[in-house]
Amino acid sequence: MFNIRTDLAVESREIYKEAYKEEVPGVDIETEESENYTITRVTINNEEGEKKLGKARGTYINIDVPGLKNTDQELKDEISKVFAKELKSICKNDENTKTLIVGLGNWNITPDALGPKVVDKVLVTRQFFVAYNKERDETVANVSAISPGVMGLTGIETGEIVKGVVEKIKPDLVIAIDSLASRRMERVSTVIQISNTGINPGSGIGNKRIGLTEEYLKVPVIAVGVPTVVDAATMVNDTMDLIISSMKKQAKVGTDFYSLLDDISKEEKYSLIKEVLEPFMPNVVVTPKEIDILIEDLSIIIANGLNMALHHGIGLEDVNKYIR
């Protein structure tokens, strides 16, 4: 299976199905549809599933909301509640859980600023637990947050910073928020992915660093991400698919021209595109022009969901008041 850049488990599954015309061995799929969103749960059960999808073993929950690009307050509230419910189902926290939220990314680059913007809106409470020497509270949980920046700004691996903080404050759970890459433009800023497998900072633009995983940090790690960019070669590849499909409809079956179009494999086409673009557009990614508005809306949705999922005495009305 040729390697198209994507961080979404549902897209890796789609690529496999397109290539082999079958479901992925060792992977379970569950879908739940609603009027405004679709939830797809991808569970990778064994080593075979890991190899086929190129993803770590675990559960990936994708909340697909096509209307997020033109969202209103009612939809944002609905998706915040859906996100909170799915997050609680995968992290299984309670009022005694101490949580560290990590906002990954570069706050100076809009498509990469999702993590830091979420951290700005999260209700952090650890300082009160420390000041009053409390173990639990009737309304809020022990939540701390950090935006460690990126290696280009700090000169330090993000994983090293997070590991140092974890060793010092000893949380029970780490939730990492990051921007991801999609293989389809229509999924940019319309899908929220939650997984219990950890995350590699910078993976969305191909810069893999030290992974924030349970193995490395010694505590469970939940990853939350939204695709904000698409690989340029992938976009050109999909555009060529549409052009070839249109030309095949106009070409007569059995002609040499039709056979030529029909014989172009996806692997050959994608390799050709990468080869042509490399001298002019190496490692280029594409993002929507309205990405600043989309990131702001998404940060509110995710922060509201986090606040409701982590703080047992706080509901939607409370978090909306806090953010505003």
C-alpha positions as semicolon CSV with decimal commas, in nm:
position;residue;x (nm);y (nm);z (nm)
1;M;0,000;0,000;0,000
2;F;0,159;0,330;-0,107
3;N;0,211;0,593;0,161
4;I;-0,028;0,890;0,145
5;R;0,021;1,117;0,444
6;T;-0,268;1,105;0,691
7;D;-0,299;1,099;1,069
8;L;-0,661;0,978;1,064
9;A;-0,726;0,610;1,129
10;V;-1,047;0,619;0,921
11;E;-0,848;0,740;0,620
12;S;-0,582;0,472;0,662
13;R;-0,865;0,220;0,662
14;E;-1,015;0,377;0,347
15;I;-0,679;0,364;0,167
16;Y;-0,639;-0,003;0,256
17;K;-0,991;-0,089;0,137
18;E;-0,936;0,096;-0,193
19;A;-0,611;-0,094;-0,250
20;Y;-0,717;-0,445;-0,145
21;K;-1,100;-0,440;-0,174
22;E;-1,144;-0,589;0,174
23;E;-1,167;-0,487;0,538
24;V;-0,844;-0,458;0,735
25;P;-0,754;-0,781;0,919
26;G;-0,721;-0,738;1,294
27;V;-0,925;-0,416;1,293
28;D;-1,282;-0,364;1,419
29;I;-1,501;-0,084;1,282
30;E;-1,809;0,063;1,450
31;T;-2,013;0,352;1,306
32;E;-2,277;0,570;1,469
33;E;-2,463;0,825;1,257
34;S;-2,661;1,130;1,364
35;E;-2,812;1,424;1,180
36;N;-2,512;1,653;1,225
37;Y;-2,224;1,411;1,276
38;T;-2,091;1,059;1,225
39;I;-1,879;0,876;1,481
40;T;-1,644;0,605;1,354
41;R;-1,460;0,391;1,608
42;V;-1,156;0,208;1,473
43;T;-1,004;-0,049;1,708
44;I;-0,669;-0,205;1,613
45;N;-0,653;-0,534;1,800
46;N;-0,324;-0,698;1,707
47;E;0,013;-0,669;1,536
48;E;-0,132;-0,750;1,194
49;G;-0,375;-0,459;1,219
50;E;-0,089;-0,231;1,326
51;K;0,116;-0,324;1,020
52;K;-0,172;-0,296;0,774
53;L;-0,280;0,051;0,891
54;G;0,055;0,183;1,006
55;K;-0,102;0,288;1,335
56;A;-0,034;0,185;1,694
57;R;-0,262;-0,071;1,856
58;G;-0,556;0,090;2,035
59;T;-0,884;0,275;1,980
60;Y;-0,935;0,571;1,748
61;I;-1,263;0,764;1,771
62;N;-1,335;0,998;1,478
63;I;-1,615;1,253;1,510
64;D;-1,692;1,371;1,156
65;V;-1,892;1,696;1,144
66;P;-1,923;1,835;0,788
67;G;-2,099;2,148;0,916
68;L;-1,809;2,259;1,133
69;K;-1,677;2,484;0,858
70;N;-1,998;2,690;0,878
71;T;-2,084;2,631;1,240
72;D;-2,321;2,818;1,471
73;Q;-2,339;2,825;1,850
74;E;-2,597;2,548;1,867
75;L;-2,380;2,310;1,663
76;K;-2,068;2,400;1,862
77;D;-2,253;2,320;2,185
78;E;-2,380;1,989;2,046
79;I;-2,036;1,876;1,929
80;S;-1,877;1,985;2,257
81;K;-2,115;1,751;2,442
82;V;-2,052;1,467;2,195
83;F;-1,677;1,516;2,227
84;A;-1,698;1,519;2,609
85;K;-1,897;1,194;2,609
86;E;-1,654;1,015;2,374
87;L;-1,353;1,144;2,566
88;K;-1,489;1,013;2,896
89;S;-1,558;0,675;2,736
90;I;-1,195;0,634;2,633
91;C;-1,008;0,785;2,930
92;K;-1,240;0,657;3,209
93;N;-1,154;0,939;3,449
94;D;-1,337;1,030;3,771
95;E;-1,342;1,319;4,019
96;N;-1,015;1,203;4,173
97;T;-0,819;1,191;3,846
98;K;-0,530;1,437;3,817
99;T;-0,501;1,543;3,453
100;L;-0,229;1,727;3,263
101;I;-0,341;1,884;2,933
102;V;-0,062;1,943;2,680
103;G;-0,125;2,188;2,398
104;L;0,119;2,083;2,125
105;G;0,213;2,306;1,835
106;N;0,351;2,647;1,741
107;W;0,127;2,937;1,848
108;N;0,293;3,159;1,585
109;I;0,162;2,945;1,294
110;T;-0,218;2,941;1,271
111;P;-0,273;2,584;1,139
112;D;-0,043;2,457;1,416
113;A;-0,190;2,671;1,696
114;L;-0,484;2,447;1,794
115;G;-0,313;2,297;2,100
116;P;-0,199;2,628;2,255
117;K;-0,539;2,789;2,186
118;V;-0,720;2,502;2,360
119;V;-0,492;2,538;2,662
120;D;-0,581;2,910;2,679
121;K;-0,948;2,815;2,723
122;V;-0,918;2,516;2,957
123;L;-1,025;2,555;3,320
124;V;-0,707;2,480;3,517
125;T;-0,746;2,412;3,889
126;R;-0,432;2,239;4,018
127;Q;-0,314;2,560;4,188
128;F;-0,617;2,557;4,420
129;F;-0,564;2,193;4,516
130;V;-0,202;2,272;4,599
131;A;-0,278;2,597;4,786
132;Y;-0,549;2,441;5,003
133;N;-0,384;2,098;5,027
134;K;-0,694;1,928;4,887
135;E;-0,722;1,583;4,730
136;R;-1,073;1,627;4,583
137;D;-1,345;1,886;4,531
138;E;-1,722;1,862;4,494
139;T;-1,726;2,052;4,163
140;V;-1,390;2,046;3,986
141;A;-1,108;1,799;3,930
142;N;-0,733;1,856;3,955
143;V;-0,640;1,985;3,607
144;S;-0,316;2,148;3,492
145;A;-0,209;2,257;3,144
146;I;0,104;2,344;2,949
147;S;0,193;2,467;2,600
148;P;0,556;2,356;2,563
149;G;0,608;2,512;2,220
150;V;0,809;2,343;1,947
151;M;1,177;2,251;1,924
152;G;1,244;2,538;1,682
153;L;1,135;2,787;1,951
154;T;1,275;2,623;2,264
155;G;1,567;2,410;2,145
156;I;1,425;2,130;2,359
157;E;1,236;1,822;2,248
158;T;0,868;1,859;2,338
159;G;0,870;1,508;2,479
160;E;1,155;1,597;2,716
161;I;0,965;1,901;2,848
162;V;0,645;1,704;2,902
163;K;0,829;1,415;3,066
164;G;0,995;1,655;3,310
165;V;0,659;1,808;3,404
166;V;0,497;1,465;3,442
167;E;0,776;1,346;3,671
168;K;0,737;1,660;3,885
169;I;0,357;1,689;3,925
170;K;0,270;1,318;3,880
171;P;-0,065;1,333;3,695
172;D;-0,282;1,023;3,653
173;L;-0,361;1,110;3,291
174;V;-0,210;1,317;3,008
175;I;-0,428;1,457;2,730
176;A;-0,231;1,591;2,431
177;I;-0,394;1,825;2,178
178;D;-0,235;1,866;1,834
179;S;-0,299;1,961;1,471
180;L;-0,304;1,670;1,227
181;A;-0,288;1,607;0,851
182;S;-0,567;1,466;0,638
183;R;-0,562;1,313;0,291
184;R;-0,885;1,490;0,188
185;M;-0,947;1,865;0,189
186;E;-1,312;1,818;0,293
187;R;-1,197;1,665;0,622
188;V;-0,976;1,959;0,717
189;S;-1,119;2,113;1,038
190;T;-1,430;1,893;1,021
191;V;-1,302;1,583;1,206
192;I;-1,200;1,544;1,571
193;Q;-0,996;1,232;1,644
194;I;-0,953;1,088;1,994
195;S;-0,719;0,796;2,060
196;N;-0,562;0,614;2,354
197;T;-0,234;0,547;2,173
198;G;-0,046;0,869;2,243
199;I;0,091;1,099;1,974
200;N;0,409;1,204;1,793
201;P;0,443;1,587;1,799
202;G;0,491;1,731;1,450
203;S;0,359;1,423;1,270
204;G;0,105;1,634;1,078
205;I;0,385;1,801;0,880
206;G;0,615;1,500;0,875
207;N;0,844;1,605;1,163
208;K;0,826;1,314;1,406
209;R;0,977;1,380;1,748
210;I;0,981;1,187;2,075
211;G;0,640;1,025;2,108
212;L;0,412;1,118;2,396
213;T;0,307;0,765;2,485
214;E;0,229;0,569;2,798
215;E;0,551;0,376;2,748
216;Y;0,758;0,697;2,753
217;L;0,567;0,904;3,013
218;K;0,464;0,610;3,239
219;V;0,103;0,738;3,256
220;P;-0,192;0,686;3,017
221;V;-0,191;0,932;2,725
222;I;-0,501;1,035;2,532
223;A;-0,442;1,214;2,201
224;V;-0,691;1,464;2,059
225;G;-0,634;1,603;1,712
226;V;-0,798;1,787;1,425
227;P;-0,663;1,784;1,067
228;T;-0,569;2,138;0,967
229;V;-0,351;2,068;0,661
230;V;-0,337;1,847;0,352
231;D;-0,021;1,733;0,175
232;A;0,009;1,917;-0,158
233;A;0,097;1,598;-0,347
234;T;-0,216;1,432;-0,209
235;M;-0,433;1,720;-0,332
236;V;-0,280;1,701;-0,680
237;N;-0,327;1,324;-0,675
238;D;-0,698;1,356;-0,596
239;T;-0,736;1,627;-0,863
240;M;-0,577;1,399;-1,121
241;D;-0,818;1,123;-1,019
242;L;-1,109;1,352;-1,102
243;I;-0,953;1,458;-1,434
244;I;-0,878;1,100;-1,539
245;S;-1,229;0,991;-1,438
246;S;-1,379;1,270;-1,650
247;M;-1,154;1,188;-1,949
248;K;-1,239;0,816;-1,926
249;K;-1,608;0,900;-1,954
250;Q;-1,539;1,086;-2,280
251;A;-1,295;0,832;-2,426
252;K;-1,433;0,533;-2,615
253;V;-1,396;0,196;-2,446
254;G;-1,138;-0,016;-2,625
255;T;-0,940;0,273;-2,772
256;D;-0,568;0,311;-2,702
257;F;-0,631;0,636;-2,517
258;Y;-0,887;0,472;-2,287
259;S;-0,650;0,184;-2,218
260;L;-0,372;0,430;-2,136
261;L;-0,590;0,608;-1,879
262;D;-0,718;0,282;-1,737
263;D;-0,368;0,140;-1,692
264;I;-0,237;0,422;-1,472
265;S;-0,213;0,274;-1,122
266;K;-0,253;0,484;-0,807
267;E;0,104;0,399;-0,705
268;E;0,248;0,518;-1,038
269;K;0,041;0,833;-1,038
270;Y;0,126;0,932;-0,681
271;S;0,497;0,856;-0,732
272;L;0,500;1,069;-1,048
273;I;0,335;1,361;-0,869
274;K;0,583;1,346;-0,581
275;E;0,874;1,333;-0,828
276;V;0,747;1,632;-1,029
277;L;0,668;1,847;-0,724
278;E;0,985;1,772;-0,529
279;P;1,217;2,028;-0,700
280;F;0,957;2,307;-0,676
281;M;0,737;2,232;-0,374
282;P;0,921;1,999;-0,133
283;N;0,721;1,909;0,179
284;V;0,442;2,160;0,102
285;V;0,112;2,141;0,289
286;V;-0,212;2,328;0,214
287;T;-0,460;2,485;0,456
288;P;-0,789;2,678;0,403
289;K;-0,771;3,058;0,382
290;E;-1,019;3,091;0,671
291;I;-0,808;2,869;0,899
292;D;-0,783;3,137;1,171
293;I;-1,161;3,134;1,221
294;L;-1,176;2,754;1,205
295;I;-0,900;2,713;1,466
296;E;-1,076;2,955;1,701
297;D;-1,409;2,768;1,671
298;L;-1,241;2,429;1,713
299;S;-1,046;2,543;2,018
300;I;-1,373;2,649;2,184
301;I;-1,541;2,317;2,103
302;I;-1,251;2,108;2,233
303;A;-1,191;2,323;2,542
304;N;-1,562;2,310;2,631
305;G;-1,560;1,933;2,584
306;L;-1,249;1,894;2,800
307;N;-1,393;2,111;3,075
308;M;-1,716;1,910;3,084
309;A;-1,542;1,572;3,063
310;L;-1,282;1,644;3,332
311;H;-1,476;1,857;3,582
312;H;-1,761;1,652;3,727
313;G;-1,966;1,949;3,853
314;I;-1,951;2,162;3,538
315;G;-2,197;2,165;3,249
316;L;-2,227;2,339;2,913
317;E;-2,375;2,658;3,053
318;D;-2,086;2,691;3,297
319;V;-1,809;2,639;3,041
320;N;-1,964;2,884;2,795
321;K;-1,965;3,148;3,069
322;Y;-1,602;3,070;3,148
323;I;-1,478;3,101;2,789
324;R;-1,670;3,419;2,717
